Every structure is written in structure tokens, then in C-alpha cells.
Amino acid sequence: MLNLLSFLFGIVSLVIVIPATIPLLGWANWLALPLIVLGIIIGQLSSSSSGRNFCLIVLLIAAIRLSIGGGVI
């Protein structure tokens, strides 16, 4: 159950992160980061690791986008 909840947090975060790759929408990554971290924590509590791994991939995408934009843009 926790793994499914972690996947749901990852999917919601991904829906926010994908449009945030467009220039001038990078601020949306800051909205997604708390959801991603919450998904990672919930996935860590789960017996399966697939939800946590999915959230880590979404975190990697958001972190790369934030580093390219200087953290704001």
C-alpha cells in the first residue's frame, strides 16, 4: 500500500515537473520538490523499492532542471 502511495506522489510530481522544463516555468520545480521528498520517504517505508526509485528519478529530473536554470528560472 505504501508503495502505491509513493507511486502516486511520484506521478503527481512528474505532472508538475514535466511542464516545469519549459523556460520561465522552473519555479514549479520548487512546488514539486516537497512532494517528491514525501514520496521518497513513504517509498522507503514500503517493503518494495519501485515507488521510491520512481520518485528518485523524478527528483533527478527536477534537480537537473533547477541546476540548469540557476535554481529560479
All heavy atoms as TSV, in Angstrom:
chain	resi	resn	atom	element	x	y	z
A	1	MET	N	N	0.813	-1.190	0.000
A	1	MET	CA	C	0.000	0.000	0.000
A	1	MET	C	C	0.866	1.267	0.000
A	1	MET	O	O	0.549	2.231	-0.694
A	1	MET	CB	C	-0.919	-0.043	1.234
A	1	MET	CG	C	-1.898	1.063	1.276
A	1	MET	SD	S	-3.045	0.904	-0.072
A	1	MET	CE	C	-4.063	2.297	0.182
A	2	LEU	N	N	1.934	1.251	0.787
A	2	LEU	CA	C	2.815	2.411	0.825
A	2	LEU	C	C	3.531	2.602	-0.509
A	2	LEU	O	O	3.810	3.732	-0.919
A	2	LEU	CB	C	3.831	2.271	1.960
A	2	LEU	CG	C	3.275	2.382	3.373
A	2	LEU	CD1	C	4.364	2.118	4.396
A	2	LEU	CD2	C	2.645	3.728	3.604
A	3	ASN	N	N	3.825	1.498	-1.182
A	3	ASN	CA	C	4.480	1.586	-2.484
A	3	ASN	C	C	3.555	2.269	-3.496
A	3	ASN	O	O	3.994	3.114	-4.279
A	3	ASN	CB	C	4.888	0.197	-2.966
A	3	ASN	CG	C	5.812	0.260	-4.140
A	3	ASN	OD1	O	6.672	1.126	-4.218
A	3	ASN	ND2	N	5.649	-0.668	-5.063
A	4	LEU	N	N	2.292	1.930	-3.465
A	4	LEU	CA	C	1.314	2.560	-4.353
A	4	LEU	C	C	1.173	4.047	-4.041
A	4	LEU	O	O	1.113	4.879	-4.949
A	4	LEU	CB	C	-0.047	1.869	-4.212
A	4	LEU	CG	C	-1.179	2.405	-5.074
A	4	LEU	CD1	C	-0.850	2.215	-6.552
A	4	LEU	CD2	C	-2.470	1.727	-4.719
A	5	LEU	N	N	1.180	4.394	-2.779
A	5	LEU	CA	C	1.103	5.793	-2.376
A	5	LEU	C	C	2.343	6.563	-2.828
A	5	LEU	O	O	2.251	7.700	-3.289
A	5	LEU	CB	C	0.939	5.886	-0.860
A	5	LEU	CG	C	0.573	7.229	-0.278
A	5	LEU	CD1	C	-0.753	7.713	-0.835
A	5	LEU	CD2	C	0.509	7.128	1.227
A	6	SER	N	N	3.492	5.906	-2.756
A	6	SER	CA	C	4.729	6.526	-3.234
A	6	SER	C	C	4.671	6.753	-4.738
A	6	SER	O	O	5.106	7.805	-5.232
A	6	SER	CB	C	5.915	5.635	-2.874
A	6	SER	OG	O	7.112	6.174	-3.354
A	7	PHE	N	N	4.132	5.782	-5.485
A	7	PHE	CA	C	3.953	5.952	-6.929
A	7	PHE	C	C	3.023	7.122	-7.230
A	7	PHE	O	O	3.276	7.899	-8.155
A	7	PHE	CB	C	3.369	4.685	-7.557
A	7	PHE	CG	C	4.381	3.825	-8.234
A	7	PHE	CD1	C	4.610	2.545	-7.775
A	7	PHE	CD2	C	5.099	4.271	-9.323
A	7	PHE	CE1	C	5.540	1.738	-8.390
A	7	PHE	CE2	C	6.024	3.480	-9.947
A	7	PHE	CZ	C	6.245	2.200	-9.472
A	8	LEU	N	N	1.952	7.258	-6.466
A	8	LEU	CA	C	1.012	8.356	-6.690
A	8	LEU	C	C	1.674	9.711	-6.462
A	8	LEU	O	O	1.470	10.648	-7.242
A	8	LEU	CB	C	-0.211	8.198	-5.797
A	8	LEU	CG	C	-1.165	7.078	-6.167
A	8	LEU	CD1	C	-2.274	6.975	-5.137
A	8	LEU	CD2	C	-1.734	7.287	-7.551
A	9	PHE	N	N	2.483	9.827	-5.406
A	9	PHE	CA	C	3.219	11.067	-5.182
A	9	PHE	C	C	4.193	11.322	-6.322
A	9	PHE	O	O	4.369	12.460	-6.758
A	9	PHE	CB	C	3.976	11.024	-3.852
A	9	PHE	CG	C	3.145	11.415	-2.678
A	9	PHE	CD1	C	2.751	10.479	-1.744
A	9	PHE	CD2	C	2.766	12.734	-2.494
A	9	PHE	CE1	C	1.995	10.838	-0.652
A	9	PHE	CE2	C	2.008	13.106	-1.401
A	9	PHE	CZ	C	1.611	12.149	-0.476
A	10	GLY	N	N	4.814	10.258	-6.828
A	10	GLY	CA	C	5.744	10.399	-7.944
A	10	GLY	C	C	5.051	10.840	-9.219
A	10	GLY	O	O	5.567	11.690	-9.954
A	11	ILE	N	N	3.886	10.310	-9.486
A	11	ILE	CA	C	3.150	10.675	-10.699
A	11	ILE	C	C	2.668	12.116	-10.624
A	11	ILE	O	O	2.779	12.874	-11.597
A	11	ILE	CB	C	1.982	9.693	-10.940
A	11	ILE	CG1	C	2.538	8.335	-11.367
A	11	ILE	CG2	C	1.018	10.221	-11.980
A	11	ILE	CD1	C	1.515	7.235	-11.434
A	12	VAL	N	N	2.144	12.522	-9.471
A	12	VAL	CA	C	1.704	13.917	-9.305
A	12	VAL	C	C	2.895	14.853	-9.461
A	12	VAL	O	O	2.808	15.894	-10.121
A	12	VAL	CB	C	1.012	14.102	-7.936
A	12	VAL	CG1	C	0.798	15.570	-7.632
A	12	VAL	CG2	C	-0.299	13.348	-7.906
A	13	SER	N	N	4.021	14.482	-8.892
A	13	SER	CA	C	5.225	15.304	-9.013
A	13	SER	C	C	5.704	15.368	-10.452
A	13	SER	O	O	6.142	16.424	-10.921
A	13	SER	CB	C	6.338	14.745	-8.131
A	13	SER	OG	O	5.947	14.753	-6.799
A	14	LEU	N	N	5.629	14.260	-11.160
A	14	LEU	CA	C	6.051	14.234	-12.553
A	14	LEU	C	C	5.162	15.127	-13.412
A	14	LEU	O	O	5.654	15.807	-14.319
A	14	LEU	CB	C	6.047	12.804	-13.089
A	14	LEU	CG	C	6.635	12.584	-14.472
A	14	LEU	CD1	C	8.116	12.956	-14.474
A	14	LEU	CD2	C	6.449	11.148	-14.904
A	15	VAL	N	N	3.872	15.154	-13.100
A	15	VAL	CA	C	2.957	16.030	-13.830
A	15	VAL	C	C	3.334	17.494	-13.614
A	15	VAL	O	O	3.168	18.323	-14.502
A	15	VAL	CB	C	1.493	15.748	-13.399
A	15	VAL	CG1	C	0.550	16.822	-13.880
A	15	VAL	CG2	C	1.050	14.391	-13.905
A	16	ILE	N	N	3.878	17.819	-12.451
A	16	ILE	CA	C	4.325	19.183	-12.189
A	16	ILE	C	C	5.688	19.447	-12.817
A	16	ILE	O	O	5.946	20.517	-13.364
A	16	ILE	CB	C	4.373	19.452	-10.669
A	16	ILE	CG1	C	2.975	19.365	-10.073
A	16	ILE	CG2	C	4.994	20.809	-10.365
A	16	ILE	CD1	C	2.938	19.395	-8.565
A	17	VAL	N	N	6.584	18.459	-12.774
A	17	VAL	CA	C	7.971	18.644	-13.233
A	17	VAL	C	C	8.066	18.732	-14.762
A	17	VAL	O	O	8.863	19.516	-15.280
A	17	VAL	CB	C	8.875	17.514	-12.688
A	17	VAL	CG1	C	10.223	17.474	-13.373
A	17	VAL	CG2	C	9.057	17.674	-11.191
A	18	ILE	N	N	7.267	17.980	-15.482
A	18	ILE	CA	C	7.366	17.976	-16.949
A	18	ILE	C	C	7.114	19.370	-17.539
A	18	ILE	O	O	7.926	19.852	-18.309
A	18	ILE	CB	C	6.414	16.929	-17.558
A	18	ILE	CG1	C	6.826	15.561	-17.101
A	18	ILE	CG2	C	6.342	17.061	-19.068
A	18	ILE	CD1	C	7.624	14.715	-18.007
A	19	PRO	N	N	6.025	20.061	-17.182
A	19	PRO	CA	C	5.857	21.416	-17.728
A	19	PRO	C	C	6.906	22.394	-17.197
A	19	PRO	O	O	7.170	23.417	-17.823
A	19	PRO	CB	C	4.463	21.836	-17.271
A	19	PRO	CG	C	3.777	20.611	-16.870
A	19	PRO	CD	C	4.824	19.634	-16.477
A	20	ALA	N	N	7.492	22.089	-16.059
A	20	ALA	CA	C	8.494	22.987	-15.473
A	20	ALA	C	C	9.810	22.967	-16.240
A	20	ALA	O	O	10.694	23.765	-15.949
A	20	ALA	CB	C	8.739	22.618	-14.018
A	21	THR	N	N	9.945	22.101	-17.220
A	21	THR	CA	C	11.149	22.102	-18.049
A	21	THR	C	C	11.098	23.210	-19.096
A	21	THR	O	O	12.115	23.523	-19.699
A	21	THR	CB	C	11.345	20.745	-18.751
A	21	THR	OG1	O	10.208	20.462	-19.550
A	21	THR	CG2	C	11.553	19.634	-17.739
A	22	ILE	N	N	9.925	23.798	-19.298
A	22	ILE	CA	C	9.779	24.923	-20.226
A	22	ILE	C	C	10.414	26.153	-19.582
A	22	ILE	O	O	10.232	26.383	-18.384
A	22	ILE	CB	C	8.282	25.178	-20.528
A	22	ILE	CG1	C	7.660	23.957	-21.188
A	22	ILE	CG2	C	8.095	26.420	-21.380
A	22	ILE	CD1	C	6.159	24.025	-21.310
A	23	PRO	N	N	11.169	26.934	-20.342
A	23	PRO	CA	C	11.775	28.136	-19.757
A	23	PRO	C	C	10.741	29.046	-19.098
A	23	PRO	O	O	9.613	29.181	-19.566
A	23	PRO	CB	C	12.420	28.828	-20.966
A	23	PRO	CG	C	12.706	27.713	-21.910
A	23	PRO	CD	C	11.589	26.729	-21.729
A	24	LEU	N	N	11.137	29.669	-18.020
A	24	LEU	CA	C	10.344	30.565	-17.189
A	24	LEU	C	C	9.272	29.853	-16.362
A	24	LEU	O	O	8.482	30.494	-15.696
A	24	LEU	CB	C	9.703	31.694	-18.001
A	24	LEU	CG	C	10.685	32.589	-18.742
A	24	LEU	CD1	C	9.958	33.597	-19.586
A	24	LEU	CD2	C	11.638	33.276	-17.785
A	25	LEU	N	N	9.247	28.533	-16.387
A	25	LEU	CA	C	8.344	27.780	-15.520
A	25	LEU	C	C	9.121	26.916	-14.525
A	25	LEU	O	O	8.565	26.027	-13.898
A	25	LEU	CB	C	7.415	26.885	-16.341
A	25	LEU	CG	C	6.364	27.596	-17.180
A	25	LEU	CD1	C	5.546	26.586	-17.965
A	25	LEU	CD2	C	5.460	28.446	-16.324
A	26	GLY	N	N	10.401	27.178	-14.386
A	26	GLY	CA	C	11.246	26.390	-13.488
A	26	GLY	C	C	10.866	26.520	-12.029
A	26	GLY	O	O	11.178	25.656	-11.221
A	27	TRP	N	N	10.164	27.592	-11.667
A	27	TRP	CA	C	9.716	27.775	-10.288
A	27	TRP	C	C	8.777	26.653	-9.850
A	27	TRP	O	O	8.642	26.375	-8.661
A	27	TRP	CB	C	9.022	29.121	-10.114
A	27	TRP	CG	C	7.905	29.337	-11.086
A	27	TRP	CD1	C	7.990	29.930	-12.302
A	27	TRP	CD2	C	6.552	28.913	-10.942
A	27	TRP	NE1	N	6.768	29.920	-12.924
A	27	TRP	CE2	C	5.866	29.294	-12.112
A	27	TRP	CE3	C	5.852	28.252	-9.947
A	27	TRP	CZ2	C	4.519	29.023	-12.296
A	27	TRP	CZ3	C	4.514	27.984	-10.144
A	27	TRP	CH2	C	3.851	28.374	-11.300
A	28	ALA	N	N	8.125	25.994	-10.799
A	28	ALA	CA	C	7.200	24.907	-10.455
A	28	ALA	C	C	7.939	23.712	-9.864
A	28	ALA	O	O	7.346	22.916	-9.132
A	28	ALA	CB	C	6.411	24.481	-11.688
A	29	ASN	N	N	9.240	23.589	-10.159
A	29	ASN	CA	C	10.019	22.509	-9.552
A	29	ASN	C	C	10.075	22.655	-8.042
A	29	ASN	O	O	10.120	21.661	-7.320
A	29	ASN	CB	C	11.440	22.478	-10.122
A	29	ASN	CG	C	11.479	21.852	-11.487
A	29	ASN	OD1	O	10.805	20.866	-11.740
A	29	ASN	ND2	N	12.258	22.424	-12.372
A	30	TRP	N	N	10.088	23.897	-7.546
A	30	TRP	CA	C	10.111	24.108	-6.103
A	30	TRP	C	C	8.802	23.655	-5.468
A	30	TRP	O	O	8.785	23.287	-4.291
A	30	TRP	CB	C	10.381	25.575	-5.777
A	30	TRP	CG	C	11.778	25.965	-6.109
A	30	TRP	CD1	C	12.182	26.737	-7.154
A	30	TRP	CD2	C	12.968	25.575	-5.423
A	30	TRP	NE1	N	13.546	26.853	-7.148
A	30	TRP	CE2	C	14.056	26.154	-6.094
A	30	TRP	CE3	C	13.212	24.794	-4.299
A	30	TRP	CZ2	C	15.365	25.969	-5.679
A	30	TRP	CZ3	C	14.522	24.613	-3.886
A	30	TRP	CH2	C	15.576	25.197	-4.568
A	31	LEU	N	N	7.714	23.660	-6.217
A	31	LEU	CA	C	6.452	23.131	-5.707
A	31	LEU	C	C	6.459	21.600	-5.682
A	31	LEU	O	O	5.832	20.991	-4.826
A	31	LEU	CB	C	5.285	23.612	-6.565
A	31	LEU	CG	C	5.027	25.111	-6.612
A	31	LEU	CD1	C	3.919	25.416	-7.596
A	31	LEU	CD2	C	4.692	25.627	-5.234
A	32	ALA	N	N	7.179	21.002	-6.625
A	32	ALA	CA	C	7.202	19.549	-6.734
A	32	ALA	C	C	8.180	18.899	-5.754
A	32	ALA	O	O	7.975	17.749	-5.361
A	32	ALA	CB	C	7.562	19.142	-8.164
A	33	LEU	N	N	9.218	19.611	-5.360
A	33	LEU	CA	C	10.247	19.008	-4.506
A	33	LEU	C	C	9.708	18.456	-3.185
A	33	LEU	O	O	10.078	17.336	-2.807
A	33	LEU	CB	C	11.386	19.991	-4.262
A	33	LEU	CG	C	12.331	20.193	-5.440
A	33	LEU	CD1	C	13.394	21.220	-5.081
A	33	LEU	CD2	C	12.974	18.908	-5.862
A	34	PRO	N	N	8.850	19.163	-2.449
A	34	PRO	CA	C	8.326	18.553	-1.214
A	34	PRO	C	C	7.517	17.280	-1.471
A	34	PRO	O	O	7.588	16.331	-0.689
A	34	PRO	CB	C	7.439	19.649	-0.612
A	34	PRO	CG	C	7.914	20.907	-1.219
A	34	PRO	CD	C	8.439	20.550	-2.575
A	35	LEU	N	N	6.770	17.255	-2.565
A	35	LEU	CA	C	6.014	16.042	-2.905
A	35	LEU	C	C	6.948	14.885	-3.237
A	35	LEU	O	O	6.690	13.743	-2.850
A	35	LEU	CB	C	5.085	16.313	-4.090
A	35	LEU	CG	C	3.914	17.233	-3.839
A	35	LEU	CD1	C	3.181	17.510	-5.146
A	35	LEU	CD2	C	2.978	16.624	-2.830
A	36	ILE	N	N	8.017	15.183	-3.936
A	36	ILE	CA	C	8.980	14.143	-4.295
A	36	ILE	C	C	9.636	13.577	-3.041
A	36	ILE	O	O	9.759	12.354	-2.884
A	36	ILE	CB	C	10.040	14.695	-5.270
A	36	ILE	CG1	C	9.394	15.120	-6.582
A	36	ILE	CG2	C	11.121	13.675	-5.528
A	36	ILE	CD1	C	10.310	15.910	-7.497
A	37	VAL	N	N	10.050	14.458	-2.148
A	37	VAL	CA	C	10.699	14.008	-0.909
A	37	VAL	C	C	9.732	13.185	-0.069
A	37	VAL	O	O	10.118	12.151	0.499
A	37	VAL	CB	C	11.250	15.216	-0.126
A	37	VAL	CG1	C	11.718	14.818	1.254
A	37	VAL	CG2	C	12.381	15.872	-0.896
A	38	LEU	N	N	8.482	13.604	0.000
A	38	LEU	CA	C	7.478	12.835	0.732
A	38	LEU	C	C	7.283	11.453	0.094
A	38	LEU	O	O	7.167	10.448	0.797
A	38	LEU	CB	C	6.163	13.605	0.766
A	38	LEU	CG	C	5.086	13.072	1.685
A	38	LEU	CD1	C	5.559	13.057	3.117
A	38	LEU	CD2	C	3.838	13.916	1.549
A	39	GLY	N	N	7.273	11.395	-1.236
A	39	GLY	CA	C	7.168	10.112	-1.928
A	39	GLY	C	C	8.360	9.213	-1.662
A	39	GLY	O	O	8.220	7.999	-1.507
A	40	ILE	N	N	9.554	9.793	-1.571
A	40	ILE	CA	C	10.757	9.006	-1.275
A	40	ILE	C	C	10.684	8.448	0.144
A	40	ILE	O	O	11.007	7.282	0.379
A	40	ILE	CB	C	12.022	9.863	-1.474
A	40	ILE	CG1	C	12.224	10.158	-2.954
A	40	ILE	CG2	C	13.248	9.170	-0.900
A	40	ILE	CD1	C	13.306	11.170	-3.242
A	41	ILE	N	N	10.243	9.266	1.088
A	41	ILE	CA	C	10.138	8.800	2.473
A	41	ILE	C	C	9.107	7.688	2.599
A	41	ILE	O	O	9.349	6.665	3.245
A	41	ILE	CB	C	9.791	9.986	3.400
A	41	ILE	CG1	C	10.973	10.942	3.470
A	41	ILE	CG2	C	9.407	9.495	4.790
A	41	ILE	CD1	C	10.660	12.249	4.157
A	42	ILE	N	N	7.960	7.859	1.967
A	42	ILE	CA	C	6.924	6.821	2.014
A	42	ILE	C	C	7.414	5.566	1.307
A	42	ILE	O	O	7.178	4.452	1.770
A	42	ILE	CB	C	5.613	7.343	1.403
A	42	ILE	CG1	C	5.020	8.416	2.305
A	42	ILE	CG2	C	4.613	6.218	1.204
A	42	ILE	CD1	C	3.836	9.136	1.720
A	43	GLY	N	N	8.121	5.732	0.185
A	43	GLY	CA	C	8.666	4.573	-0.525
A	43	GLY	C	C	9.721	3.843	0.272
A	43	GLY	O	O	9.876	2.623	0.157
A	44	GLN	N	N	10.460	4.575	1.105
A	44	GLN	CA	C	11.464	3.940	1.951
A	44	GLN	C	C	10.808	3.075	3.024
A	44	GLN	O	O	11.362	2.050	3.426
A	44	GLN	CB	C	12.344	5.016	2.603
A	44	GLN	CG	C	13.506	4.494	3.373
A	44	GLN	CD	C	14.529	3.821	2.487
A	44	GLN	OE1	O	14.715	4.193	1.341
A	44	GLN	NE2	N	15.175	2.807	3.021
A	45	LEU	N	N	9.633	3.472	3.481
A	45	LEU	CA	C	8.921	2.697	4.493
A	45	LEU	C	C	8.263	1.444	3.906
A	45	LEU	O	O	7.897	0.541	4.654
A	45	LEU	CB	C	7.861	3.571	5.166
A	45	LEU	CG	C	8.381	4.779	5.953
A	45	LEU	CD1	C	7.218	5.627	6.424
A	45	LEU	CD2	C	9.231	4.328	7.111
A	46	SER	N	N	8.109	1.407	2.596
A	46	SER	CA	C	7.465	0.286	1.925
A	46	SER	C	C	8.411	-0.905	1.838
A	46	SER	O	O	9.640	-0.759	1.885
A	46	SER	CB	C	7.039	0.713	0.523
A	46	SER	OG	O	6.572	-0.379	-0.205
A	47	SER	N	N	7.842	-2.082	1.680
A	47	SER	CA	C	8.676	-3.278	1.530
A	47	SER	C	C	9.257	-3.379	0.126
A	47	SER	O	O	10.283	-4.018	-0.084
A	47	SER	CB	C	7.853	-4.532	1.837
A	47	SER	OG	O	6.757	-4.615	0.945
A	48	SER	N	N	8.621	-2.747	-0.843
A	48	SER	CA	C	9.115	-2.727	-2.218
A	48	SER	C	C	9.808	-1.393	-2.484
A	48	SER	O	O	9.507	-0.390	-1.849
A	48	SER	CB	C	7.949	-2.908	-3.188
A	48	SER	OG	O	8.391	-2.880	-4.509
A	49	SER	N	N	10.741	-1.400	-3.419
A	49	SER	CA	C	11.523	-0.179	-3.650
A	49	SER	C	C	11.197	0.508	-4.969
A	49	SER	O	O	11.813	1.518	-5.287
A	49	SER	CB	C	13.009	-0.518	-3.612
A	49	SER	OG	O	13.334	-1.391	-4.667
A	50	SER	N	N	10.240	0.006	-5.723
A	50	SER	CA	C	9.981	0.579	-7.039
A	50	SER	C	C	9.384	1.987	-6.956
A	50	SER	O	O	9.725	2.850	-7.762
A	50	SER	CB	C	9.079	-0.342	-7.859
A	50	SER	OG	O	7.875	-0.582	-7.178
A	51	GLY	N	N	8.503	2.260	-6.013
A	51	GLY	CA	C	7.935	3.595	-5.858
A	51	GLY	C	C	8.989	4.604	-5.452
A	51	GLY	O	O	9.022	5.729	-5.947
A	52	ARG	N	N	9.871	4.192	-4.550
A	52	ARG	CA	C	10.959	5.074	-4.125
A	52	ARG	C	C	11.895	5.367	-5.281
A	52	ARG	O	O	12.300	6.507	-5.497
A	52	ARG	CB	C	11.746	4.427	-2.987
A	52	ARG	CG	C	12.856	5.316	-2.461
A	52	ARG	CD	C	13.886	4.549	-1.681
A	52	ARG	NE	N	14.567	3.638	-2.577
A	52	ARG	CZ	C	15.040	2.457	-2.204
A	52	ARG	NH1	N	14.899	2.037	-0.983
A	52	ARG	NH2	N	15.659	1.689	-3.070
A	53	ASN	N	N	12.212	4.344	-6.076
A	53	ASN	CA	C	13.104	4.538	-7.219
A	53	ASN	C	C	12.485	5.469	-8.257
A	53	ASN	O	O	13.180	6.290	-8.851
A	53	ASN	CB	C	13.469	3.201	-7.849
A	53	ASN	CG	C	14.326	2.355	-6.936
A	53	ASN	OD1	O	14.926	2.857	-5.997
A	53	ASN	ND2	N	14.366	1.069	-7.199
A	54	PHE	N	N	11.186	5.359	-8.474
A	54	PHE	CA	C	10.500	6.246	-9.408
A	54	PHE	C	C	10.580	7.691	-8.918
A	54	PHE	O	O	10.857	8.610	-9.701
A	54	PHE	CB	C	9.042	5.805	-9.575
A	54	PHE	CG	C	8.254	6.673	-10.504
A	54	PHE	CD1	C	8.560	6.736	-11.848
A	54	PHE	CD2	C	7.208	7.442	-10.031
A	54	PHE	CE1	C	7.828	7.542	-12.707
A	54	PHE	CE2	C	6.468	8.242	-10.871
A	54	PHE	CZ	C	6.789	8.290	-12.215
A	55	CYS	N	N	10.365	7.906	-7.630
A	55	CYS	CA	C	10.469	9.257	-7.072
A	55	CYS	C	C	11.898	9.782	-7.170
A	55	CYS	O	O	12.099	10.980	-7.381
A	55	CYS	CB	C	9.991	9.270	-5.627
A	55	CYS	SG	S	8.208	9.156	-5.456
A	56	LEU	N	N	12.882	8.920	-7.011
A	56	LEU	CA	C	14.274	9.351	-7.144
A	56	LEU	C	C	14.582	9.791	-8.572
A	56	LEU	O	O	15.323	10.755	-8.781
A	56	LEU	CB	C	15.225	8.230	-6.715
A	56	LEU	CG	C	15.323	7.994	-5.209
A	56	LEU	CD1	C	16.132	6.736	-4.932
A	56	LEU	CD2	C	15.916	9.184	-4.513
A	57	ILE	N	N	14.002	9.117	-9.559
A	57	ILE	CA	C	14.200	9.515	-10.957
A	57	ILE	C	C	13.549	10.871	-11.217
A	57	ILE	O	O	14.132	11.740	-11.871
A	57	ILE	CB	C	13.654	8.433	-11.909
A	57	ILE	CG1	C	14.535	7.191	-11.826
A	57	ILE	CG2	C	13.579	8.946	-13.340
A	57	ILE	CD1	C	13.977	5.978	-12.532
A	58	VAL	N	N	12.350	11.074	-10.680
A	58	VAL	CA	C	11.680	12.372	-10.830
A	58	VAL	C	C	12.494	13.455	-10.129
A	58	VAL	O	O	12.640	14.565	-10.649
A	58	VAL	CB	C	10.233	12.303	-10.285
A	58	VAL	CG1	C	9.578	13.665	-10.302
A	58	VAL	CG2	C	9.410	11.309	-11.081
A	59	LEU	N	N	13.071	13.148	-8.974
A	59	LEU	CA	C	13.924	14.100	-8.263
A	59	LEU	C	C	15.148	14.452	-9.088
A	59	LEU	O	O	15.554	15.617	-9.150
A	59	LEU	CB	C	14.347	13.529	-6.913
A	59	LEU	CG	C	15.294	14.392	-6.079
A	59	LEU	CD1	C	14.584	15.641	-5.596
A	59	LEU	CD2	C	15.841	13.600	-4.918
A	60	LEU	N	N	15.733	13.470	-9.750
A	60	LEU	CA	C	16.898	13.714	-10.595
A	60	LEU	C	C	16.549	14.663	-11.743
A	60	LEU	O	O	17.293	15.602	-12.035
A	60	LEU	CB	C	17.442	12.393	-11.143
A	60	LEU	CG	C	18.666	12.476	-12.029
A	60	LEU	CD1	C	19.863	12.942	-11.212
A	60	LEU	CD2	C	18.946	11.129	-12.650
A	61	ILE	N	N	15.397	14.449	-12.374
A	61	ILE	CA	C	14.951	15.323	-13.469
A	61	ILE	C	C	14.751	16.751	-12.951
A	61	ILE	O	O	15.203	17.717	-13.572
A	61	ILE	CB	C	13.653	14.781	-14.102
A	61	ILE	CG1	C	13.915	13.460	-14.805
A	61	ILE	CG2	C	13.064	15.791	-15.080
A	61	ILE	CD1	C	12.659	12.724	-15.211
A	62	ALA	N	N	14.100	16.884	-11.807
A	62	ALA	CA	C	13.847	18.220	-11.244
A	62	ALA	C	C	15.152	18.895	-10.834
A	62	ALA	O	O	15.327	20.099	-11.052
A	62	ALA	CB	C	12.908	18.115	-10.050
A	63	ALA	N	N	16.081	18.148	-10.257
A	63	ALA	CA	C	17.348	18.731	-9.814
A	63	ALA	C	C	18.190	19.191	-10.997
A	63	ALA	O	O	18.816	20.258	-10.943
A	63	ALA	CB	C	18.111	17.724	-8.966
A	64	ILE	N	N	18.207	18.406	-12.061
A	64	ILE	CA	C	18.962	18.811	-13.256
A	64	ILE	C	C	18.359	20.074	-13.847
A	64	ILE	O	O	19.070	21.007	-14.219
A	64	ILE	CB	C	19.009	17.662	-14.288
A	64	ILE	CG1	C	19.911	16.544	-13.777
A	64	ILE	CG2	C	19.486	18.165	-15.642
A	64	ILE	CD1	C	19.878	15.298	-14.633
A	65	ARG	N	N	17.038	20.145	-13.922
A	65	ARG	CA	C	16.376	21.329	-14.470
A	65	ARG	C	C	16.638	22.550	-13.603
A	65	ARG	O	O	16.871	23.644	-14.107
A	65	ARG	CB	C	14.874	21.068	-14.610
A	65	ARG	CG	C	14.051	22.279	-14.987
A	65	ARG	CD	C	14.508	22.887	-16.297
A	65	ARG	NE	N	13.742	24.061	-16.631
A	65	ARG	CZ	C	14.102	25.318	-16.377
A	65	ARG	NH1	N	15.229	25.556	-15.762
A	65	ARG	NH2	N	13.338	26.316	-16.758
A	66	LEU	N	N	16.621	22.378	-12.286
A	66	LEU	CA	C	16.894	23.505	-11.394
A	66	LEU	C	C	18.349	23.972	-11.519
A	66	LEU	O	O	18.620	25.159	-11.476
A	66	LEU	CB	C	16.590	23.135	-9.953
A	66	LEU	CG	C	15.142	23.251	-9.538
A	66	LEU	CD1	C	14.939	22.699	-8.135
A	66	LEU	CD2	C	14.672	24.682	-9.604
A	67	SER	N	N	19.267	23.038	-11.679
A	67	SER	CA	C	20.678	23.425	-11.803
A	67	SER	C	C	20.945	24.133	-13.127
A	67	SER	O	O	21.761	25.047	-13.178
A	67	SER	CB	C	21.584	22.213	-11.649
A	67	SER	OG	O	21.420	21.327	-12.724
A	68	ILE	N	N	20.259	23.734	-14.177
A	68	ILE	CA	C	20.431	24.406	-15.471
A	68	ILE	C	C	19.888	25.836	-15.416
A	68	ILE	O	O	20.486	26.760	-15.930
A	68	ILE	CB	C	19.715	23.608	-16.595
A	68	ILE	CG1	C	20.472	22.332	-16.881
A	68	ILE	CG2	C	19.591	24.442	-17.861
A	68	ILE	CD1	C	19.740	21.391	-17.831
A	69	GLY	N	N	18.764	26.012	-14.736
A	69	GLY	CA	C	18.149	27.334	-14.650
A	69	GLY	C	C	18.686	28.201	-13.534
A	69	GLY	O	O	18.195	29.287	-13.317
A	70	GLY	N	N	19.679	27.741	-12.829
A	70	GLY	CA	C	20.227	28.525	-11.730
A	70	GLY	C	C	19.365	28.516	-10.489
A	70	GLY	O	O	19.547	29.333	-9.592
A	71	GLY	N	N	18.393	27.627	-10.416
A	71	GLY	CA	C	17.547	27.499	-9.238
A	71	GLY	C	C	16.269	28.307	-9.275
A	71	GLY	O	O	15.409	28.130	-8.437
A	72	VAL	N	N	16.125	29.192	-10.239
A	72	VAL	CA	C	14.946	30.055	-10.240
A	72	VAL	C	C	14.187	29.962	-11.551
A	72	VAL	O	O	12.999	29.722	-11.585
A	72	VAL	CB	C	15.341	31.527	-9.982
A	72	VAL	CG1	C	14.117	32.419	-10.010
A	72	VAL	CG2	C	16.061	31.646	-8.661
A	73	ILE	N	N	14.863	30.181	-12.650
A	73	ILE	CA	C	14.216	30.315	-13.969
A	73	ILE	C	C	13.714	28.986	-14.464
A	73	ILE	O	O	14.325	28.022	-14.517
A	73	ILE	CB	C	15.157	30.964	-14.978
A	73	ILE	CG1	C	15.552	32.336	-14.495
A	73	ILE	CG2	C	14.498	31.041	-16.329
A	73	ILE	CD1	C	16.569	33.037	-15.351
